[in-house]
């Protein structure tokens, strides 16, 4: 009995679909690419339930006639290439002839399209790759594609779907990529019948950067524009002070195609040299144009990676371009010394909360008889004091994180939070990703003592905060916390989600490296750390204290062997 069999066309289609249609965001990407290739100047995207219930894309492109409508969703059909030689010079975003067929095989698909030369449009409805209806329809020139019940016939695929917020974020990111890549095209996104953005055409890239990037980044962007006989590089790069440990805000478009390329990102980072910390990544939005025949976009089914045939020349070009641009910019760091605390004197709020008598700092005390002598502060980073057993080294930020974390956690569990009203309230402008994260965590933040409500399109009013934050920079803390929550994987369990929020809030509220502490503040910080339930690490697992035994010190100084 032979073991090798020929797979059915239905199984082949579903298997191939997994390579192209990884998630709902992949569908949006493919459909937007088809609209751009069709010459559309306006594209409307709608989605429900992060795209899994419904995705629709409407454009005013050239449209298709009846024959093309009935053929476009069949295997390996495309209008983009016709010969093998075409693969060496791909000028369109789509070309494989796989996308619509893959989508049709795992969804319920409706295609309506009218070519300018046709009096009416053509209609095709497909379920699981099988045509169930064809006909004509009245419509303007262009194409409408609707995808419903994605993966309805591939239940195994649904097991790999992430949280609703993660899937929505991916869908949003893909749409933003094309909004930035083609600022000449009008593009709108509606999710769950709510308009997320509606961008008019021909307004320029700088206006779209204001919409999609945080103001802390856009304020620190500078333009770059250079070209030679082979390459052309335009766009924006951030100053070093906007760099972060995440590469999320790095956008690269090669011949109008959004791509990720480690080579280009690495060359740009290296061009900054010692201006950047080792783990920092500078945000950028760059448009790289080159002859189509020297870039290979046919290396991945999802077409989001490219390879360059002349990597050495390209690396040199980008390196020189970035270094030249940096040379002509004033890269001086600007710091608001009042950021975080209103006053650094001995009468500061931080001094008051570090005092023993302040109730808000009361943590569950542990039985301890340790007496600490003078506490020294080293480089405004670490605290050093002696114990009965030797020397105690404390990271002031990690220690304060642990203290705040347990305070917040205790208040959250007992629901006995102390809140402070802000007069006037703090008005915060959030980007679309931050708004999505805020909506997911709003109940937890409310339990912690925040009162946050919408105050406009992207503006939010913070009227009340946990008491410990009342004299801190509320906007900075909220935005940094939302950014960290967005970067991390969102837990499904509500308790884990609460603890995650608490840890990020404690981190962003704690004393920072570089903050000077008075002798009394240092001593009280050490004592409060020892009173916490887990004084060994910060909430993220980083050491809060290290003890050096006297015996080890003696060995270092060769008093004993």
C-alpha positions in Angstrom: 0.0 0.0 0.0 1.7 3.3 -1.1 2.1 5.9 1.6 2.5 8.9 -0.7 -0.7 10.4 -2.0 -1.6 13.4 -4.1 -3.3 16.1 -2.0 -6.7 17.4 -3.0 -6.9 20.9 -4.5 -8.9 22.0 -1.5 -6.1 21.0 1.0 -3.4 22.5 -1.3 -5.3 25.8 -1.3 -5.7 25.9 2.5 -2.0 25.0 3.0 -0.8 27.7 0.6 -3.2 30.2 2.2 -1.3 29.8 5.5 1.8 31.2 4.0 0.1 34.3 2.6 -2.8 34.9 5.0 -1.2 34.6 8.4 -3.9 36.7 10.1 -6.5 39.3 9.4 -3.9 42.0 9.0 -2.4 40.0 6.1 -5.7 40.3 4.3 -5.8 44.1 4.7 -2.2 44.3 3.5 -2.8 42.3 0.3 -6.1 44.1 -0.5 -4.5 47.6 -0.1 -1.6 46.6 -2.3 -4.0 45.5 -5.0 -5.8 48.9 -4.8 -2.5 50.8 -5.0 -1.5 48.7 -8.0 -4.8 49.5 -9.6 -4.0 53.2 -9.5 -6.4 54.1 -6.8 -6.3 57.6 -5.4 -8.7 56.9 -2.5 -8.9 53.7 -0.5 -11.4 52.9 2.3 -10.7 50.1 4.7 -13.4 48.8 7.1 -13.0 46.0 9.7 -15.0 44.3 12.4 -13.6 42.3 15.3 -10.0 43.1 14.3 -10.9 41.8 10.8 -12.0 38.3 11.7 -15.7 39.0 11.3 -15.4 41.4 8.3 -12.8 43.2 6.2 -13.8 45.4 3.3 -11.6 47.5 1.0 -13.1 50.0 -1.5 -11.1 51.8 -4.1 -11.5 54.1 -7.1 -8.8 52.3 -9.2 -9.1 51.2 -12.8 -11.4 48.3 -11.8 -11.9 45.0 -13.6 -14.2 43.8 -16.3 -16.4 40.7 -16.0 -13.9 38.2 -17.2 -11.2 39.4 -14.8 -13.6 39.5 -11.8 -14.5 35.8 -12.4 -10.8 34.8 -12.8 -8.9 37.0 -10.2 -9.5 34.6 -7.3 -8.4 31.5 -9.1 -5.0 29.9 -8.3 -1.9 31.6 -9.8 -3.8 34.3 -11.7 -2.3 37.8 -11.9 -2.2 40.9 -14.1 1.2 42.0 -12.7 3.6 39.6 -14.5 3.4 37.3 -17.5 6.9 36.0 -18.1 9.8 34.7 -16.0 11.8 37.8 -16.9 9.3 39.9 -15.2 10.4 38.5 -11.8 13.8 40.3 -12.2 12.1 43.7 -12.4 9.0 43.8 -10.2 7.4 47.3 -10.2 4.1 46.4 -8.6 3.4 45.6 -4.9 1.6 42.4 -5.8 2.8 39.9 -8.4 2.5 36.3 -7.2 -1.1 35.6 -8.1 -1.7 34.0 -4.7 -3.3 36.5 -2.5 -7.0 36.5 -3.6 -7.0 32.8 -4.1 -5.5 32.3 -0.6 -8.1 34.6 1.0 -10.9 33.0 -0.9 -10.0 29.6 0.2 -10.3 30.4 4.0 -13.2 33.0 4.0 -16.5 34.1 2.5 -15.5 36.5 -0.2 -17.4 39.1 -2.2 -15.8 40.9 -5.2 -17.5 43.8 -7.0 -15.6 45.7 -9.7 -16.3 47.9 -12.6 -13.9 48.8 -15.3 -14.1 52.4 -16.8 -15.1 50.9 -20.1 -17.9 48.7 -18.7 -21.5 50.0 -18.3 -22.0 48.0 -15.1 -19.9 46.2 -12.6 -19.4 42.4 -12.1 -20.1 40.4 -9.0 -18.6 37.2 -7.7 -19.3 35.5 -4.3 -16.9 32.7 -3.2 -17.0 30.5 -0.1 -14.1 28.4 0.8 -12.8 28.7 -2.7 -16.0 27.6 -4.4 -18.1 30.1 -6.5 -21.6 30.3 -5.2 -22.9 33.3 -7.2 -22.0 35.6 -10.1 -23.8 38.5 -11.7 -23.8 42.2 -12.4 -24.1 45.2 -10.1 -24.4 48.9 -10.5 -21.4 50.8 -9.0 -18.8 53.5 -9.8 -15.5 52.6 -11.4 -13.3 50.8 -9.0 -13.3 47.7 -6.8 -15.0 46.6 -3.6 -13.8 43.4 -1.9 -15.4 42.0 1.3 -14.0 39.2 3.4 -16.2 37.7 6.0 -15.6 34.9 8.7 -11.9 34.6 8.1 -10.7 31.0 8.8 -14.3 29.8 9.3 -13.3 26.5 7.6 -9.8 26.2 9.2 -10.5 26.0 12.9 -7.0 25.0 13.7 -5.8 28.4 12.4 -8.0 30.2 15.0 -6.0 28.7 17.8 -3.1 30.9 16.8 -5.0 34.1 16.8 -3.7 36.5 19.5 -5.7 38.8 21.7 -8.2 41.2 20.1 -5.9 44.2 20.9 -2.9 42.5 19.4 -4.7 41.6 16.3 -6.2 45.1 16.0 -2.7 46.6 16.5 -1.3 44.4 13.7 -4.1 45.5 11.4 -3.6 49.1 12.3 0.2 48.9 11.8 -0.3 47.4 8.3 -2.7 50.2 7.3 -0.4 52.9 8.8 2.5 51.4 6.8 0.7 52.1 3.5 -0.6 55.5 4.7 3.0 56.6 5.2 4.4 54.8 2.1 1.9 56.6 -0.2 0.9 60.0 1.2 -0.4 61.0 -2.2 -3.3 58.5 -1.7 -6.3 59.2 0.4 -6.7 56.4 3.0 -9.3 55.8 5.7 -9.7 53.1 8.3 -12.9 52.3 10.1 -13.0 49.6 12.9 -16.2 48.3 14.5 -18.0 51.2 12.7 -15.8 53.8 14.3 -13.6 56.0 12.1 -10.0 55.5 13.3 -8.5 57.9 10.7 -9.5 59.5 7.4 -6.6 61.0 5.5 -7.0 63.2 2.5 -4.7 62.6 -0.5 -1.8 64.8 -1.5 -1.1 66.4 1.9 2.5 65.3 2.3 4.4 62.9 4.5 5.0 65.4 7.3 1.3 65.8 8.0 0.9 62.0 8.3 3.8 61.8 10.7 2.0 64.2 13.0 -0.9 61.8 13.0 0.8 58.5 13.5 4.0 59.3 15.5 4.3 60.5 19.1 5.0 64.2 19.5 8.2 63.3 21.4 9.5 61.7 18.2 8.2 64.1 15.6 9.7 67.1 17.5 13.1 65.4 17.2 13.0 64.4 13.6 15.2 66.0 11.0 15.0 65.6 7.2 17.4 63.7 5.1 17.7 63.9 1.3 20.5 62.6 -0.8 21.0 60.7 -4.1 23.6 59.5 -6.5 23.4 57.9 -9.9 22.0 54.7 -8.4 20.2 55.4 -5.1 17.9 58.0 -3.7 17.2 58.4 0.1 14.6 60.8 1.5 12.6 61.0 4.7 13.3 61.7 8.3 15.6 60.4 11.1 15.4 61.2 14.8 18.0 62.8 16.9 19.7 60.5 19.4 17.6 61.6 22.4 14.5 60.1 20.8 16.1 56.6 20.5 14.5 53.8 22.4 15.2 50.1 23.0 12.4 49.3 20.6 12.7 49.3 16.8 8.9 49.8 16.5 9.1 53.3 15.1 11.4 52.5 12.3 9.7 52.7 8.9 11.5 51.7 5.7 9.9 51.9 2.2 11.8 50.5 -0.7 10.4 51.7 -4.0 7.1 52.4 -2.2 7.0 49.0 -0.5 6.9 48.8 3.3 9.6 46.4 4.3 11.8 45.3 7.3 15.5 45.0 6.5 18.1 44.4 9.2 20.9 45.5 7.0 19.6 49.0 6.5 18.5 49.4 10.2 22.0 48.2 11.3 23.8 50.6 9.0 21.7 53.5 10.2 22.4 52.7 13.9 26.1 52.2 13.3 26.3 55.6 11.6 25.2 57.2 14.9 28.3 55.7 16.5 28.7 56.6 20.2 25.7 59.0 20.0 23.5 56.0 20.9 23.5 53.6 23.8 24.2 50.0 22.7 20.6 48.8 22.9 19.0 52.0 21.5 17.4 52.3 18.1 16.7 55.6 16.4 13.2 56.1 14.9 13.2 56.9 11.2 10.8 57.1 8.3 12.9 56.6 5.1 12.1 56.2 1.4 14.7 54.3 -0.5 14.5 54.3 -4.2 16.7 52.3 -6.6 16.4 50.5 -9.9 13.8 47.7 -9.7 16.2 45.1 -11.0 18.7 45.4 -8.1 16.2 44.6 -5.4 14.6 41.2 -4.9 11.1 41.3 -3.4 10.4 37.6 -4.2 12.1 36.1 -1.1 9.0 35.7 1.1 5.3 34.9 0.4 4.2 37.9 2.4 6.5 40.2 0.4 7.6 42.2 3.6 11.3 41.3 3.2 13.7 42.3 0.4 17.2 41.4 -0.6 19.6 43.8 -2.3 22.0 42.6 -5.0 24.6 45.3 -4.2 24.6 45.4 -0.4 28.1 46.8 0.0 27.4 49.9 -2.3 24.0 50.4 -0.6 25.5 50.2 2.9 28.2 52.8 2.0 25.6 55.1 0.5 23.3 55.0 3.6 26.2 55.3 6.0 27.5 58.4 4.3 24.1 59.9 4.0 23.2 59.5 7.7 26.6 60.7 8.9 26.4 63.8 6.7 22.9 64.6 7.9 23.9 64.2 11.6 26.9 66.4 11.0 24.7 69.3 10.0 22.2 69.0 12.9 22.4 70.4 16.4 22.3 67.2 18.5 22.5 68.8 21.9 20.3 67.0 24.4 17.6 69.1 26.0 16.3 68.2 29.4 13.6 69.7 31.5 15.1 69.6 35.0 11.7 70.1 36.5 10.4 67.0 34.7 9.0 64.6 37.2 9.2 66.6 40.3 8.4 70.3 40.8 11.2 71.0 43.2 14.5 69.3 44.0 15.0 71.0 47.4 14.8 69.3 50.7 11.2 70.3 51.0 10.2 68.3 47.9 7.2 66.0 47.7 9.5 63.1 47.4 11.2 64.1 50.7 7.8 64.2 52.4 6.7 60.8 51.2 10.1 59.3 52.3 9.5 60.4 55.8 8.4 57.7 58.3 5.2 59.4 59.2 3.6 59.5 55.8 0.8 57.0 55.7 0.8 56.5 51.9 4.3 54.9 52.2 3.2 52.4 54.9 4.0 48.9 53.8 3.5 45.7 55.7 6.5 45.8 58.1 8.7 42.8 58.6 10.4 42.0 61.8 14.0 43.2 61.5 16.6 44.5 63.9 19.1 45.7 61.4 20.6 49.1 62.2 22.0 51.1 59.3 24.7 53.6 59.6 25.3 56.5 57.2 24.0 55.9 53.7 26.2 57.2 50.9 24.9 58.0 47.4 27.2 57.1 44.6 26.9 59.0 41.3 23.3 59.6 42.1 22.6 55.9 41.1 23.5 53.7 44.0 23.2 53.7 47.8 25.9 52.2 50.0 25.7 51.4 53.7 27.1 48.9 56.2 25.3 46.0 57.8 26.3 43.5 60.5 27.5 41.2 57.8 29.3 43.5 55.5 28.4 46.1 52.8 25.0 46.7 51.3 24.7 48.1 47.7 21.3 49.3 46.6 20.1 50.4 43.2 17.9 53.4 44.2 15.6 53.2 41.2 15.0 49.4 41.5 14.5 49.8 45.3 11.9 52.5 44.9 10.2 50.5 42.2 9.8 47.6 44.6 8.4 49.9 47.4 5.9 51.6 45.0 4.9 48.3 43.5 3.9 46.8 46.8 2.1 50.0 47.8 0.1 50.1 44.6 -0.6 46.4 44.8 -1.8 46.6 48.4 -4.1 49.6 47.6 -5.4 47.7 44.5 -6.2 44.5 46.4 -7.8 46.3 49.4 -9.4 48.9 47.2 -8.4 51.6 49.7 -6.5 53.8 47.3 -5.8 57.4 48.1 -6.3 59.6 45.1 -5.4 63.2 44.4 -7.4 65.6 42.2 -5.4 67.6 39.6 -6.2 71.3 39.4 -6.1 72.0 36.6 -6.5 68.5 35.0 -3.7 67.2 32.8 -4.6 67.1 29.1 -2.7 64.3 27.2 -2.6 63.7 23.5 -2.3 60.0 22.6 -1.6 58.2 19.4 -3.8 55.4 18.1 -1.8 52.6 19.6 -1.8 54.3 23.0 -5.5 54.8 22.8 -6.0 51.1 22.1 -3.9 50.1 25.1 -5.6 52.7 27.4 -9.0 51.2 26.4 -7.8 47.7 27.3 -6.4 48.8 30.7 -8.8 51.6 31.7 -10.7 49.5 34.4 -7.4 48.6 36.1 -6.2 52.2 36.0 -9.5 53.4 37.5 -9.0 50.9 40.3 -5.6 52.3 40.9 -7.0 55.8 41.4 -6.8 57.3 37.9 -9.7 59.3 36.4 -9.1 59.4 32.7 -11.7 60.4 30.1 -11.8 61.4 26.5 -11.4 65.1 25.8 -11.4 65.3 22.0 -10.3 63.2 19.0 -6.9 62.1 20.5 -7.0 64.1 23.7 -7.7 62.7 27.1 -8.2 64.5 30.4 -6.6 63.1 33.6 -8.5 64.6 36.5 -7.4 62.3 39.3 -4.2 60.2 40.0 -2.9 57.9 42.7 -1.8 60.1 45.6 1.9 59.3 45.1 1.8 60.8 41.6 0.2 64.1 42.5 3.3 66.2 42.0 4.9 64.2 39.2 4.7 64.7 35.5 1.5 62.9 34.9 1.7 63.0 31.1 5.1 61.5 31.0 4.2 58.7 33.4 1.0 57.8 31.6 2.5 57.8 28.1 5.6 55.8 29.2 3.5 53.3 30.9 1.2 52.9 27.9 4.2 52.5 25.7 5.6 49.7 27.8 2.3 48.0 28.0 2.0 48.2 24.2 5.5 46.7 23.7 4.9 43.8 26.0 2.8 40.8 25.4 -0.7 41.4 26.9 -1.6 38.6 29.3 -5.0 37.0 28.9 -5.5 36.6 32.6 -6.9 39.7 34.3 -4.8 39.2 37.4 -1.6 39.0 35.4 -2.7 42.1 33.4 -3.2 44.0 36.7 0.2 43.0 38.0 1.8 44.0 34.7 0.1 47.4 34.9 1.3 47.9 38.5 4.9 47.0 37.7 5.1 49.5 34.8 3.4 52.2 36.8 5.9 51.6 39.7 8.8 51.7 37.2 7.7 55.0 35.7 6.9 56.6 39.0 10.1 55.6 40.9 13.2 57.7 41.7 15.3 57.8 38.6 19.0 57.3 38.1 20.6 60.7 38.6 18.1 61.9 41.2 19.9 63.4 44.2 18.6 62.2 47.6 19.3 63.9 51.0 20.9 61.8 53.7 17.5 61.3 55.4 15.8 60.3 52.1 18.6 57.7 51.5 18.2 56.2 55.0 14.4 56.0 54.7 14.6 54.5 51.3 16.8 51.7 52.6 14.5 51.1 55.6 11.4 51.0 53.4 13.0 48.5 51.1 13.7 46.2 54.0 10.1 46.4 55.1 8.7 45.2 51.7 7.7 41.6 51.3 10.2 41.0 48.5 13.1 43.4 48.9 15.5 41.4 46.7 14.4 42.6 43.2 12.4 45.2 41.4 9.0 44.0 39.9 10.8 43.1 36.7 13.3 40.8 38.4 16.3 43.1 38.4 18.4 43.1 41.6 17.4 45.9 44.0 20.2 45.2 46.5 23.5 43.3 46.6 25.3 42.5 49.8 29.0 42.1 49.9 30.0 39.9 53.0 33.0 41.0 55.1 34.7 37.8 54.3 34.6 38.6 50.5 36.0 42.1 51.2 38.8 40.6 53.2 39.6 38.3 50.3 39.7 41.2 47.9 42.2 43.1 50.1 44.1 39.8 50.7 43.5 39.9 54.4 42.6 36.2 54.2 43.1 33.5 51.5 
